Amino acid sequence: MEAVNAVVGKIVEQITEHLLRSVGRQIGYLVHSKENIEKLVGEFEKLGDDGTTVQGRVDRARQNGEIIEDDVWKWLTRVHGLKLEVGGFLEDKTVIVDKRCFKGCCPDVRSRYWLGKEAQKKMMLLAKLKEEGQFDRVGHDAPPPEIGFTSATVYDHFESRASLFKEIWGALEDDTINIIGISGMGGVGKTTMVTEIGQQAKKDMLFDEVVQQAVCVICCN
């Protein structure tokens, strides 16, 4: 019997503790409503500053040709939406806070409770969004331009030799290399590849002018 009483007592104790915490939290919304609103204003301004900072980083990254990360765009969209929501709430609360009941003798208890609870809820959303906005970087480098070929057959032939294209581009950008040789059997697309590389190099302003001239080498025994 004593064991049963101990178990029941423990359950009652846990229920009572839970109820006290819940009641204390509800009373806190009412008592600290003004304080919660003041804190909300501070968090609202901080998130606005963070949003401006991230947007500035995004603008600079785009100017540098970077591709902005999807999660950064999503974060900025959420910031904009939450700023509108919290901004509207803060504008409305000024009217509610000034309301009185019983002919001005006491504050409107129900309104103050609602204000305190909503302010606390929105503060948590602002804090969570602020934490998620700590981006190491907002974008990444765009992939190098693909070299297109006018002939699908030639493209398929060279597709498996991507390392060769990288070597050619690397050599073109190396100021210490003056001559690049491309050799192979006739008809494999060497001239086509050189033409396309030249066009792409001029397009990317790697060179001011590109001149193409076929050279025939005769081997003698």
C-alpha positions in Angstrom: 0.0 0.0 0.0 2.9 2.3 0.8 4.4 1.6 -2.6 1.1 2.5 -4.3 0.8 5.7 -2.3 4.4 6.6 -3.3 3.7 6.1 -7.0 0.5 8.1 -6.8 2.2 10.9 -4.9 5.0 11.0 -7.5 2.4 11.3 -10.3 0.5 14.0 -8.5 3.8 15.9 -7.9 4.7 15.8 -11.6 1.2 16.9 -12.6 1.3 19.8 -10.1 4.7 20.8 -11.2 3.6 20.8 -14.8 0.5 22.9 -14.0 2.5 25.4 -12.0 5.0 25.9 -14.9 2.1 26.3 -17.3 0.3 28.8 -15.0 3.5 30.7 -14.4 4.1 30.9 -18.1 0.6 32.2 -18.8 1.0 34.8 -16.0 4.4 35.8 -17.4 2.7 36.7 -20.7 0.5 39.2 -18.8 3.1 40.6 -16.4 5.9 41.0 -18.9 3.9 42.0 -21.9 5.5 45.5 -22.2 9.0 44.0 -21.6 8.4 41.3 -24.3 7.3 44.0 -26.8 10.4 46.0 -26.1 12.6 43.0 -26.6 10.7 42.2 -29.8 11.5 45.6 -31.2 15.2 45.1 -30.5 15.2 41.6 -32.2 13.2 43.0 -35.1 15.8 45.7 -35.7 18.7 43.2 -35.4 17.1 40.9 -38.0 16.6 43.9 -40.3 20.3 44.7 -40.0 21.3 41.1 -40.7 19.0 41.0 -43.8 20.6 44.2 -45.1 24.1 42.7 -44.6 23.3 39.4 -46.4 21.6 41.3 -49.2 24.8 43.4 -49.7 26.9 40.2 -49.8 24.5 38.8 -52.4 24.7 41.9 -54.6 28.5 41.8 -54.5 28.6 38.1 -55.3 26.3 38.5 -58.3 28.5 41.3 -59.6 31.4 38.9 -59.4 29.5 36.4 -61.5 28.8 34.0 -58.7 25.6 31.8 -58.4 23.7 32.5 -55.2 22.9 29.5 -53.0 19.3 28.5 -52.9 19.1 28.5 -49.1 20.3 32.2 -49.1 17.5 33.2 -51.4 15.0 31.3 -49.2 16.3 32.9 -46.1 16.0 36.4 -47.5 12.4 35.6 -48.6 11.5 34.4 -45.1 13.1 37.5 -43.6 11.0 39.8 -45.8 7.8 37.9 -44.9 8.6 37.9 -41.1 9.5 41.6 -41.2 6.1 42.4 -42.7 4.3 40.2 -40.1 6.2 41.6 -37.1 6.1 45.2 -38.4 2.3 45.0 -38.7 2.0 43.5 -35.2 4.2 46.3 -33.7 2.0 48.9 -35.4 -1.2 47.4 -34.1 0.1 46.9 -30.5 0.4 50.6 -29.8 -3.4 51.0 -30.0 -4.0 47.9 -27.9 -1.5 48.8 -25.2 -3.3 52.1 -24.6 -6.7 50.5 -24.1 -8.2 50.5 -20.6 -11.1 48.7 -18.9 -13.4 49.8 -16.1 -13.4 53.4 -17.3 -9.6 53.7 -17.4 -8.9 52.2 -13.9 -6.9 49.2 -15.0 -5.3 47.8 -18.1 -7.1 45.6 -20.6 -5.9 42.3 -19.1 -6.9 40.1 -22.0 -5.3 42.3 -24.6 -2.0 42.6 -22.6 -2.0 38.8 -22.2 -2.4 38.3 -25.9 0.3 40.9 -26.7 2.8 39.3 -24.3 2.2 35.8 -25.7 2.4 36.9 -29.4 5.5 39.0 -28.7 7.2 36.0 -27.1 6.3 33.7 -30.0 7.5 36.2 -32.6 10.8 36.7 -30.7 11.5 33.0 -30.9 10.9 33.1 -34.7 13.2 36.1 -35.1 15.9 34.5 -33.0 15.7 31.2 -35.0 15.8 33.1 -38.4 18.8 35.2 -37.2 20.7 32.1 -36.2 20.0 30.5 -39.6 21.4 33.5 -41.4 25.0 33.0 -40.3 26.2 32.1 -43.8 29.9 31.4 -44.4 29.4 32.3 -48.1 26.3 33.3 -50.1 27.3 32.0 -53.5 29.6 29.8 -55.5 31.6 30.3 -58.7 29.8 29.7 -61.9 30.9 26.6 -63.9 33.3 27.4 -66.8 31.6 27.9 -70.1 31.0 24.8 -72.2 32.7 24.6 -75.5 30.0 23.9 -78.1 30.6 22.1 -81.4 28.7 22.6 -84.6 28.8 18.9 -85.3 27.1 16.5 -82.9 29.3 13.7 -84.2 32.5 15.6 -83.4 31.2 16.5 -79.9 30.4 12.9 -79.1 33.8 11.9 -80.3 35.6 14.3 -78.0 33.1 14.1 -75.0 35.1 11.4 -73.3 38.3 13.5 -73.6 37.3 16.4 -71.3 40.7 16.4 -69.7 42.1 17.4 -73.1 39.9 20.6 -73.2 41.0 21.5 -69.7 44.7 21.1 -70.7 44.1 23.4 -73.8 42.4 26.1 -71.7 45.0 25.9 -69.1 47.7 26.3 -71.7 46.0 29.2 -73.3 46.0 31.0 -69.9 49.6 30.2 -69.2 51.8 33.2 -70.4 54.9 30.9 -70.5 53.5 28.7 -73.2 53.8 30.0 -76.8 52.9 27.0 -78.9 50.1 24.4 -78.4 50.1 21.4 -80.6 47.0 19.3 -81.4 47.6 16.2 -83.4 45.5 13.3 -84.6 44.3 11.3 -87.5 42.5 13.1 -90.3 38.8 13.7 -89.9 38.6 13.4 -86.1 37.7 17.1 -85.8 40.9 18.8 -84.9 40.2 21.9 -87.1 36.6 22.1 -85.8 37.8 22.0 -82.2 40.5 24.6 -82.8 37.9 26.9 -84.4 35.5 26.6 -81.6 38.2 27.1 -79.0 39.3 30.3 -80.8 35.8 31.6 -80.9 35.3 30.9 -77.2 38.6 32.5 -76.3 37.7 35.7 -78.1 34.2 35.7 -76.6 35.7 35.4 -73.1 38.2 38.2 -74.0 41.1 35.9 -73.5 42.6 37.4 -76.6 41.7 40.6 -78.6 42.0 38.9 -81.9 42.2 35.2 -83.0 43.7 34.3 -86.4 43.4 30.7 -87.7 45.8 29.3 -90.4 46.2 25.7 -91.4 49.7 24.4 -91.4 50.8 21.2 -93.3 53.8 19.3 -92.1 55.5 17.0 -94.6 57.6 14.2 -93.0 60.5 13.0 -95.0 62.5 9.8 -94.4 
